[in-house]
Amino acid sequence: MTPIFETNRLRIRALSLEDVSFIIELLNTPGWLQYIGDRHVRTEEQAIAYLQNGPLKGYREQGFGMWLVETKEEGVPIGMCGIMKREHLETPDIGFAFLPGYNGRGYAYEVASASLSYAKEALGIEKVAAIVLPNNAPSIKLLEKLGLIFVRTFTFPDSEEELLLYGNEPGPEENQP
């Protein structure tokens, strides 16, 4: 599959229905379950539905979404990173998740910083947000390393879970109490 972009060590490409096994593995890792939440994806059918209603839908409707991250040398899928447009956020936001064996190697920073550059240069997206759980110290550290700043706490409609909203520049939406 043709890469969207590459970094020194990584290749970023669109997810496809051929990535079902990887999606099942990633979405059931302890980190995903703790910091992102259980998406109840345990079977191939559930993984296909997740892909069709998530990343693949984003590609069709916005022209971007979560992408698969794989190593250049081996072509091994190690995570996802990308830009999403959520219904309840005014600006697109960046997200990332990696298999446990690939944490702590600088991959997340490498691909997230390249994703932000790609969003700005290729997609024309200047303003980017990020949402994170308050107890997710590694992701908060990464967001700050990427130059994003804490804007305010945030709660999605129909949820009581408090999240932190980060952004690369404050705007009218983020200045609201």
Secondary structure, DSSP 8 states (H G I E B T S, - for coil): --EEEE-SSEEEEE--GGGHHHHHHHHTSHHHHHHT------SHHHHHHHHHHTHHHHHHHHS--EEEEEETTT--EEEEEEEE--TT-SS-EEEEEE-GGGTTSSHHHHHHHHHHHHHHHTT-----EEEE-TT-HHHHHHHHHTT-EEEEEE--TT----EEEEESS--TTTT--
